[in-house]
Amino acid sequence: MDFEPQLSRIRSKLAEAARRDPDCKVFGADIHRYRMHPPTTPQRVSEFEALHGIRLPEPYVAFLTGIGHGGPGHFGAAGPYYGVYALGQFGFMPTTPESLSAPCRITSALTEEDWIRMTDFDDALDPDSAEYGRRYDALFDGLMSIGTRGCNAQTMLALNGPDRGRIVAIDQDLNRPSVDREAHFLDWYEAWLDRSSKNP
């Protein structure tokens, strides 16, 4: 799929967002200040995929190789909430090749009842025990951390399953996650730019 038309729109909208918000009043802009490092290379992406035994969603790769890769601030490149991490940064979420390549358990079909069943260990196990940690981490299998929304709210990318490529919002305090409505990373990023232009 040719993502260049959307990438071109995003470049223009990002420049316009920075122009419209010189005081960085949009949420998170005081951190990323609409800046990012130059794009990474397809070779770097391929090396990351090989290391972790995964294949990254194509729209996300198009962003990394066509828009930017990380940023000067701690939280990364300009983007929704506090920005988009550089590839492999992972932020506040513990991540291993095994967890990234494992089947994603969180989907848009997840119900409150499903989540209660999946987290039934939360009151039954010692939070400091190895078993608690194993079951907690397994909740987020198949997801990759790409940014923080503040406090314990994290932005994740679904790497496999029915919602592959979509953005998932999780709460490390184990409130039920949600899958954002946009079809893929670039749509999610562009929707942020559209919202920002209406409310600087």
Secondary structure, DSSP 8 states (H G I E B T S, - for coil): ---HHHHHHHHHHHHHHHHH-TT--STTHHHHTT-------HHHHHHHHHHHT----HHHHHHHHHT----SBTTBBS-STT-B--TT--TTS---HHHHHS-----TT--HHHHHHHTTTTTTS-TTSHHHHHHHHHTTTTEEEEEEEETTEEEEEE-SSTTTT-EEEEETT----EE-SSSSHHHHHHHHHHHHHH--
